[in-house]
């Protein structure tokens, strides 16, 4: 087994371009701040950065609670994934069952037995939180709403949503249905990976034309889409049991934040508190690029039996970090590289690791790779190298 040595490096050659975040799981285990920096009446809340999944602050984020129509984020995620996989298209025709059309609560007033394009049902679900449209999508996906709930729970398990369980696709009150602020934030982060979602979620006013020619006006239930700069989506929810809930997202200066508040006593307060959370995140933090894939780290590894005596080490991936103002100066880097490698070596071959440290604590790990090929020497070249070594 190759022996490794560690050395602190400055990585002065990095040009600080955005790269793919590569956090170790431990880096995301704790919020960046202990407690909320503002007064929140919401029993549960969390503020998360979307690209890295880093939590800025939280309040009772793992407390199980009903979340009303915020539940539809899971419904939407499953449908959006089907679209991206090619299993569905936006033009698919969906026949609305009487059971779907009869869903209580918020509706798009779909006609039973009528046929609608999938994109219209998706639009009604995202913009107007229409329970009938969500149920029609669920039945189209899995045959029945009960079978779709099974898919929802399977997806929750795949995403490690440990405090979520789904009974229906709408979020209407049901025994045994619950989630938590952290799980909603993680789910929101997954939905945000699908551009089709934002095609509809950023719309304030629209309408749905039914096959009969009747028109239903659709107003976005998320008021922040209209009244908060750069807010372009996520989901509201409200029932007597869940009170008022909201997941809101906004993107500014290349950074997307997700603010979740659950169980707020009145409607306007959920928007005010989510706004305050987003304001704080954007003012106090930035998504800072610290490494670029392919950048040399200023170190070389000896090569045995190669046409060259050493190979340059480079970063195998890039990294961006969520940092508070002034924190960038607290970053340092530690490389773990082998004492030597044996030819042949190909560019991109793993050499070791580069740890990213914040105030001396390891927070992320990047792969170190060979920056170029090192081939085996030719016969004459090999003879000359043996001769030089022998002399």
N, C-alpha and C positions, 0 to 999 in steps of 0.2 A: 504494500500500500504506500502511495506517495506521501512523503512528509510535507507538511505545509508550514510556512512561516508567515507571521503577521507583521505588518508595518503600517504606520499611519501615513497617509498620503494627502496631499492638498488638492489634487485634481485641478490644478490651475489651468489646464488646457480646455476645460469644459466651456462651451459657449452658451450654456443655460437655455436650451430650447426645450419646448414641452415634449416630454416623453411619456410612456405608459407607466403609470404608478405601479410600484412593486412592493407593497407593504408586507411585512411579516404579520401573521394574525395577531400577535401580541401588540403590535403598534396600534390596532384599532380597538383593543379591549377596553380602554378607559377613555372617558371624555377628556377633552383638552382643558376644560374648566370644571371645577367642583361647584355644582349648583348653578342655577340660572342667574345671570347678572341683572335681571329685572324682575319686577313683581309679576307673577303669573297666577291668575285665578284658575287656570286649567289644572285639574288634578294630575294630568299626565301630559308631558310635552317633551320634544326632542328637536334639536337643530343639527342637521347632518350635511356634510359636503358630499355631492353626488359622485364625483369621479373616484375619490379614494375611499368613500364610506366613512371617513373620519367624523366622529361626533364632537361638536363644539361644546355643547352642554345638554343636560337632560334633567327631567324631573319625573320621578316615578315611571320611568320609561318601560319597565317590564311588568307593570301592573295590568292584569287582565281586565279588559273593559269591552262593552259593546261599542261599535263604531258606526252603526247605521250604514248609510250609503257609501262611506269610505271603503266598505267591503267590496264595492264594485271594482276597485283597483285590481283585485285578484281576477275577477271576471274578465276585465279588459286585458290583463297580462296574458291570460291563456289564449284569448282570441287574437291578440297582436302577434303572439308567437306562431300561431297557426298561419297567419298571413305571411310572416317572414319565412316560414318553412315551405310555403307554396301549397299547403293543404287547403287553404281558403284563398279567395280573391275578393276584392272589394265589390265586384259585380255579382258575386254569388246571390242566387235568389232564395229567399227564406220565407216559408209560409208560416204565418203567425197562428199558433194554436189558440183555442178559446182560453186555455189555462194561462197562457202568457198574456193575452189581451186583458184578462180579468185581474191582473196583479194590482193590489191596492197601493196607495201612496202616490208618489210623483209618477206621471205618465206622459207618454207621447200620444196617447189615445189611438193606439193602433187598432186596425180593423181585424177581427178574428177571421181566419181563413184567407186573408189578403196576402199577397206576395210582395215583399220589399227587398231591395238590394241590401246586401250586408252593410255597405258603407252608410246607408241611411239609419240603420239600427245602431251602428257603432257611433255615429254622430249624435243620435238622440240620447244614448247612454252616457257619453262623455260630457256633452254640453248641458243637457237638461236632467241628468240623473234619472232617466226614465226606467222605471221598474219593468214595464212591459217589454221594452226593447232589450233590456238585459236578460230577461227570461227567455225571449225568443232566440237570442244569441246562444244562451246556455243549452237550450233544447236542440238547436241546430248542431252544436258541437258534440254533445254527449247523448242525445236522445231524450233525456229527461233532466229536470233540474236536480233531482236526487243524484243521478249519475254524474252530473257536472260538479256537484259538491264534492264528490269523491276525487275528481281531478283537482279541484281547488286544494284539498287537503294533501294530496300527493305533491303538488307544487309547493305548498307551504313546507312540507318535510324536506324537499330538495333545496329550498332556500334557507333551511335551518330556522324557520319561524317557530320557535319553541312555545310561544305563548299565543298561538292562533289556532282556531278551529272553526270550520265553516259548515253551516247547515243549509244555507241557500245562497243564491247568486246576487241577491239584491241588498242584503243587510237589514231587511225587515226583521223585527224582533223574533227570535227563535231560541228555545232552550238549548244550551250547549254551544252557542255561537259567541265567540269572543276573539279579541286580538289585543295588541298593546301598541304603545307609541313607537317603540323601537321597530317592531315588525312592520308597522305601517310605513316607516321611513325606509326600511330595506325594500319593501314592496314598491314604494314610490320610485326608488332608485332604479329598480328593474324596469318599471314601466317607462321611465325616462330614456331608456336605451332604444326605444322604438319611435323613430321620427313620425310615423303615421299618427301616433297619439297626439302630437302637438299640432297636426293639421287641423284638428277639431278643438282641442282643449284651449287654444289661444283665441277662439272665436267668442265674441260677446253675444251677438244676436244672429240667429239664423232661422230657418224654417224647414219643416218636413212636409213634403207634398205626398199625400196618400194616393194609392192606386185609383181611388174614386175621384180624385181631383181636389178633395178637401185638403186644407192647409193648416198645420199646427205650428204656431210660433214657438221657437226654442230660445230661452234665455239662459246664459251660463249661470249656474248656481254659485260659482266661485267669483265673488265680487272683486277680488284682488286682480283678476285678469283685466278688468277695466280701470281699477283705481289704484293699482300699485305698479310702479315702473318696473318693467321687465318680467313681471309675473306672467307665465304662459301656461299654467296648468296645475293639475292634480285634482283633488276631489273633496267635496263637502259631504256632510251627513248629519241628519238630525232625527231623533225619535224621542219620545218621553223617557225611555229607558237610557238611551245613550247621551241625551242632551245634545249639545251642538259640537260637532267635530269638524276638523279640517286638516287636510294635508295640502300645503301650498309650496310651489316651487318658483324660483326666479333665477335667471342667468344674467350675470353682469361681469364684464371684464374677463370673460373666459372661465368664470367660476359659477357653478350651479349649486344653490343651496335648497334644502328641503326642510320646511318647518311643519311640525305636526303638533296639533293641540287636540286633546280629547276630553269630553265631558264638561265643556264650558257652559255656564248657566244661561247665556243668551247669545243670539246669533251674531250681533255686531262685535261682541267681545272676542269671539274666535278669530275674526279678521284682524281686529286691532292687535291682539297678542301675537298672531303669526307675523303681522307686519313689523312689530317691534323686534321680534326674533330675527327676521331677515335683515332689518336695518342694522342690527348689532353685528351680525355675521359679516355683512359686506363692508362695514366700517372698520372692523377690528382684524379681519383675516384676509389673506389672499392665497390663491393657489399658485405656489412658486415653483417654477421649473428649476431643478438642481442638477440634472444630468441628461445627457443625450446618448442614445444608442450609437455605438461605434466610436465614441470619444476615447482616445488613449488616456491611460491613467498615469503615464510617466514612469512606468516600471517595465522591466523585461524579465523573462524566465529563461534560464539556460536550457539549451537543447542538446541532447546526447545523440550522436551518430547522424547529425543533420548537415545539410549543405551550409547552414548558418549556425553560429554558436548560440544564438538566442532569438527569442520571439517577443515582440511587443505585446503587452496586455492591454485590452480595451474593454469597455463596458458592453455587455450583451443586451442591455435594455436601457431605456431612459426612466426618469423618475420626476414626478412633481409632488410637492409636499404642501399641505395646508399649514401655513405658518402665520403667526401673529407678527405685527410690526416689530422689527428688531431681532426676531428669532433666527433669522438667516445667519447672523454672526455666530450663533451657537452651534452651527453644523460642523462636523468633521467627518472624516472617512478613514476606514481601516480596511486594508486589503489582506486577504488570506490567499497566498499563491504557493504553488508547489516549489520545492527546491530545484526541480528540473523536470523536463518532459523528454520523451524519446521520439525522434523523427520516425515516420513523417507526421507533420502537423498541418492541419488544414485551417484556414481562416474560419473563425467561428467555433472551433473546438473549445470545450470548456477548460478553463485553467484554474478556477477557484471562485472566490467571492469577494465583493466589496461591500462592507457594512457601512450604512449611513448612521451616524450618531448625532443625537441632539443633546447638548449638555452632557456628553459622555455616555449617554444611554442609547443602546442600539434600537433603532426604530424601523429600519428597512434593510433589505438585502438585495444586492444586484449581482448578477453573474458576471464574472470576468472571463473573457474569451480571447483566443489568439487573434491578433489583428491581421496576420498575413500567413500565407503558406510557408512551411519550411520542408523542403523535399529531402529525400535521401540523396547523398552525393553520388555522382557518376564514378565509374571505376578509377579513372585517372585522378579525378578530384579526391576520391577516397584514399588512394595511395599516397597522394601528396600530403593530405592531412595526417595520415599515419606517420609519414616520414617526419613531418614537422614535430609531431608529438614525441616521436622516438628520440629525435635529436635533443 
